[in-house]
Amino acid sequence: MIHHFTRVLAAITVVIALGTGCQTYTAQTKNMKGSWDAGNARQAAVEFSKTADQAGGGDAVIWHLEAGAAYRTAGDFTESNRHFTNAVAQIEKFEQQAKVKVGREAAAVMSNQQNMPYEGRSYDKIMLHTYLALNHLAVGEVEKARPEFIAAYQCQQDAVEENKRRIEKAQTAEQQSKDRQAIEKAKTNPKFNQGVEGVTKEIEEFKFYADYVNPFTVYLDGLYFLHAGVDGSDLERARKSLNRVLEITGSNQFVLADLQLAESGNAATATPCTYVIFETGKAASRDQVRIDIPIIIANVSYVGAAFPKLAFHNDQATELIVKNGVAEEKTAVIANMDSIIALDFKNEWPVILTKTMISTVSKAVAAYAINQAAAQQSMYAGLFARVMTAAAQAAMNIADTRSWTTLPKEFQVARIATPVDRKLTLSTPSTAPVEVAVADGVINVVYVRSISVGSPLQISQFKLR
């Protein structure tokens, strides 16, 4: 009997150990995000970078993405590329470790999904290669941007099939779960369904683009091959990309002007112009919401599930005003990252729901077994077990809130003739005008980042020709 009780205590210890130190990504990044939200990109970059370089394989990707974007905003394209390149390498490593994932998935069932490696979501991978292309352009490596645009396009092509496989895998796991009946019973409970609907209701209000398509990336693809292309096939690619943007997003005078230029075949003799790309605000991030699972198991005090939920941030400059001394243009939205992220979340939701249900029910059943074994020893042992397993489940019951938080809320664009004095004035409705001396190219791009209303404009530029 003593030996049996020892095993019960050992089981409780394991459960407690699994729950120790569990903290959502939202909580982990709270202090670091303070610098970013205040518009101090350099300080945020240093903080993200330190964590990225120390991170283990599981969380390395997300930290490198954060650091890469922060350094890019701060104008340090070398450090930005270092972190983005590390993220690419880690993602490729995960893709080659399919067999290892099985064991990790099993471990996550008894802890939480945040213990699974962060392999990068579809929109992460698309933006990762998009930013790598932009970084190469920023340092004058025009040809090195080409393979990154091609890689970004391939990521968009692969995303639909990847999501389909994830859903099928989750459904198979549920069907093979020994707790399948309890899971199915919980899913039919009206109160539980009401709680779940509250998680996804807000995202239904968005106007979605085509599955896993980022119009900003497609637009940049068109812009690059229009002005930095080398032959007729590049020009045709530009035409298709620009036409695709209009099909996805609707009318945009700046995109329409470029499409007409591509169709005319006169891009090589285009008059000097400057594109102004404006990143504004902070993209939707993930927070968590707790929903009780309606499963009644004797001697189990805590049965609950934590689900990720999108949190939207509306502290952004609404537009950028561009003046060239003669004319004035206002930037127009080319892509809304909130919409892209919301659609990705919607597509991923069946997987999130299934995995969370399997994990929560499995932990509840395991807690029940531990409590039953302890109760057979004595009333006090049973009470102790119930308290400790309830505490451990509460600690482990956290949602995977990891998401790339340094992405902007919107990408906007304007197109204006380059003035003779090569000076542009930029401002937002809440910031004072800033004068920019445009580089000596025929086709220039001025890139502007605004993190929040009133934060300083972070400005860089490059030449396409």
N, C-alpha and C positions, 0 to 999 in steps of 0.2 A: 504493500500500500504506500509506503514511503517513496518507493521507486516511482510509482505511478504519479504521486503528487509532485515529485521532482520534475517529471516530464511536463506536467501541467504548468508549473512555474516557468519552465524553459520556454514553452509555447507562448506564454504571456510575455516573457521577455523579448522574444522575437517580434511579436506584434508591436510592442512599445518601441523597439529599435527601429522598425520600419516607419513608425510615425514621427520619430525624432527629427527635428530640423526641417520639416516640410514647410516651405514658404512659397507663395505664388511669385511668379516673375514680376507681377505688378508691384508687389511689396519689395522685391529685391532691387528693383530699379528706381524706387521712389526718390532716393537721395540724388542719384545720378541725373534723373530727369529734371531735377530742380535747376541745374545749370542750363540744360537744353531749353527748358520752357522759358527761362529768363533771357534767351537769345545769346548765351555765351557758348557758342559752338566749340571753340577751342578747348575750354575747360571740360565740357561734356565729352569731347573726343578723347582727351587724356584719361578720363575716368572709365569710359567704355573700353578703351584700348587696354588699360591695365587689367581689367577683368577678362577681356578676350584672350589676352596672352597667357593668363593663368588658368583659364577654363579647361576642364576636361573635355573629352570628346563629345559628351552628351549635349552640352550647351554651347559649344564653341561656335557653331554656325550663327546663332542668333546674336551673340556678343560681337562677332566680327562684322555682321551686317550693321549693327548699331554704330560701331566704331568707324566703319568705312564711310557711312553716310555723314557722320558728324565731322570727320576729317575733311570730307569733300566740301561740306558747307564752309568749313574754316579755311578752305583754299589750299590745303596740304594734299595734293593729289597723289604724291608718292606714298604717303602713309595710308591714304584711302585705298589705293590699289593693293597695297600689301595686305590689308584686312580683307578686301573683297576677293583677292586671289586665294587667301587662306580659306575663306568660306567656300569657294568653288572646289578646292581640293578636298575639303571635309565632306561636302555633299557628294562628290564623286566616290569617296571612300565608303560612305554609307550605302550608296547604290550598289557597290560591289560586295556588300556584306549581308546579303539577303538571308543566309542561313543563321547568322547571329541574331537576327531580329526575332526569330521564333522564341528563343530563350528570354530575350528582353521583354517581349510581349507577355510571357507567362509571369515574369516578375512584376510587371506593371499591374497585372490583375489584382495582386495582393498589396499593392501600394497605391500608385496613381499614375495617370498618363504623363505627368510632368517628369517622371523618372525615365521615360523613353527618350532616346536621342532626338533632338530637334533637327530634322533633316531638310527644313526649308519648304515653305508652301509654294504653290505654283507661281503666285504673284511675286514672291520673294525672288525666285530664280529668274523671272523675266526682268524685274527691276535690277537685280544684281548684274546681269550682263548689259543692261541699258546704261547703268552707271559706269561700268568698266569702259564702255565705248565712249561715254562723255569724258571720262578722265583721260583717255588717250587723246581725244581731240583737244582737251584743255592744255596738254603739254606738247601739242604739235605733232603727235604721232597719228596722222590721219589714216594711214593704211591699217594700223593696228586696230582701229575701230571696226573695220569691216567684219572680221570673224565674230566679234561680240554681237553685232546686230544680227548676224546669221544665227548665232546661238540663242539669242533672245526669241527669234522667230520660231526656232525648233522647240523651245520650252513651251510656247503657246500651243504648238501642234501636239505635243506629248501630254499636255495637262488633262485633257478630257479622258483619255484612256487610263491615265494614272488614277484619277478619281474613281473611275468605274471599277478598277481592280481593288481599290481600298474598300469600297462599299461591299463588293462580293466577298472579300476576305473577312470583313466584320460580320456579315450575315452568316458565313460558314462557322465562324467562332461561336456565334450565338446558338446555332443549331446543334453544335457539338458540345455545348456547355451542359454539365450535369445539373445546372440550376435553371435550365431553359424554361421549365413550367413556371417557376417563381417570377422570372423575368417577363414572360408573356402576360402573366396575371397583373403585374405592376403596370405594364404598358396600357392595359385596358381600363385602369382606374381613372374616373373622370377628374378627380382632384389633381392627380399627378399630371394628366394631360393639360389641365388648365395652367399649371405651373410651367410646363414645358412650352406651351404656346406663348407665354409671356417672354420667353427667351428669344424667339424668332419673329415675333409680330412686327417689331420696329423695322426690320430689314426688308419687309415686304413692300414698304413704301418707296423703295428706290427704283429708279429706272435703270435696269441692268443693261450692260453691253453684252455682246456675244460672249459665250462661255470662255473664260480665261484669256480674253483679248484685252490688252492694255492699249487704248488708242494713242497714248503719248508715245509709247515705244514704236507703234506703227507709223506715227507721224515723223518721228526722228529718223526712222528707216527711210521714209520717203525723202526727207530733207537731205539726208546724207547722200543717197544715191542720185539725187537730182543735181547736187552741186559738187560732189566729190567723186562722182562716178567716172568710169574710164571708157565706157563704150555704150553701144545701143542697148545691150541687155540690162545694164545698170539703169539707164533712163526708163526702160520699160518697167523695171522693178519699182522705180520711184513713182511712176504713174499709177501702178496698181496699189501701192501702199497709200498714196494720197487719196485715191478714189475710195479705198476701203475705209479710211478715217471718216470721210463724208458720209458713207453708207451707215457707219456705226453711230456717229455722233450728230448727224444732221448738218445744217448749214453753218459754215464758218468762213468768213470772207478771206482770211489769211490762207487757209488751206486751199480754198477755191482758186486763189491767185496762183499758188504754186502748182496746182493741178493743171491749170491752163498753160503755165509755162512749160510743164513737162509734156503736154500734148502738142505744143507748138514746135518742140524740138530745138528751141533757141536758148536753152539754159546756159550754154557756154558763153553767150553774148549778153547775158542779163545785166541790166544796169545795177550799179552798186546799191546794196540794201543791207539792212541790219535786222536780224531776228532777235526779239527779246523773249526769252523763256522765263516764266515766273512760277516758282514753287511757293505755295503759300499754305500756312497752317500746319496742323498735325493730323495725320491719318488716324482712322479709327483703331483703337487698341482693344485688348481683351481684359475683361474683369471677370469676376465669378459671381454666381448666384447659387444659393443652396435650395434644393427642393427635396422634401421628404419622400422616401420611397414607401409606398403603402404595402409593406410586407410584414406580417405579424409572425414573429418567431419567439417562442418562449425564452425568457432569460436573456434576451438581447435588448439592451436599453437604447441603443442608438442605431438607427437605420436611415441614412440620409445620403444624398448625392450632390456633389458640387459640379455645376456645369459652367463652361465659359460663356460669356455674354459680351457682345460688342459694346464698347463705350465710345461715343462720338464727341469730338472736341470742336467747338465753334468759335474759338478765339483766333480768327485769321483776318488778314487784310483781304478785302473783297476783290480788289483789282490793282493793277499797276498802270499808272498814267505815263506815257512815253511821249516826249516832245523833241523835235529836231530843229527848233527855231522857227519853222514855218508851219509844220503840221503837228497834229496831236492824235495819238492812237491810244486806245485802252485795250489791255489784254483780254482775250476771250478764252473761256475754259476749253481745253482740249481733252482733258481726262479728269474724272473725279475718283480719287483713290478709295474714298469711302464706298462708292458703288462697287468698285472692283473687289474690295475686301469683303463687302457684304455678300456678294454673289459667291465668292469662294467659301465663306462661312456657311451659306445656305447649302452649297453642294457637299460640304464636309459634314453637315449636321447629322445625317443618318449614321455615319461612322462614329461621331462623338457620342451620340445617344446610345448606340449599341455597346460600345466599349465601356462607357461609364456605368451602364446598367449591369454588365457582366461583372465588372470590378466591384461595384457596391454590393451586389447580392452575394458574390463569392466571399467577400470580407464578413458580411453578416452571418453567413452560414458557418464560416470558420470560427467567428466569435461565439456562436451558439455552441459549437462543439467544445470549445475551451471552457465555456461557462458550465456546461453540463458535466464535464469531467471534474471540474473544481467543486461543484456542488455535491458530488458524490463523496468527496472527502470530508467536508464539513460545511455548515451554514456560513461560517466566516470566510472560508476559502472561496465559496461560491460568490459571496458578496464582493470580496476583493477582486475576483476575476471579472465580474460584471462591470465594476467601476473602471478597472484598468483597460479592458477591451473597449469600453465605450470611449474612454479618453484617447486611446490609440486610434480608433476609427475617426474620431473627430479631427485628430491631428493629420491623419492621412487623407482625409476627405477634402482635397483641394483640387480645383480645376487647373487644367493646363492653360495658363494665360499668356504664354510666350507669344509675342508678335513683334514685328519690326516697327518700333514706335517712332523712329526718326524719319519716316517717310512723310511727305507732305499730304495735306488734305486734297489739294487740287494742283494740276499742272495747267498753266495758262500760256498763251502765246500772242505776240503781236509782230507785225511786219511793217517796217517803215524805211523810207529812202534815207540812205546815209547822207547827212548834210556835208556841204563843202568844208566846213570847219571841223567836221568829224566829232561834234559834241552833241551828246544826248542828255536830256534831263529826265530823271526817273523819280516818281513819287507815288505814294499810296494815299488814300483818303486820310490817313492818320500819321503820316511821316512827312518831314520836310523834304523838299526837292534835293536830289543828289546829281551832280554833273559827272558824266562819264565820257572819257576820251576814247573814241572807238579806234580799234587797231587799224592797220593800213591795208586790210584785205578788201577784196571786191565783195565777198559774201561773208559777213560777220555775224557772230552770235554772242549776245550779251546775256549772261545767265544770272538770274537774281533769286535769292532765297529769303523769304520772310517767315520766321517761325511762329510769330504771334503778332497781334495788333500792337503797333508801337515799337516792336523790336527792330533793331538796326538792320538795314538791308545788306545782305552778304552778296557781293558782286564779283563775278569773274567773266572772262570772255575768251573766245577762240575764233579762228578763221576756218571756213570751209573751202575758201578759194582766194 
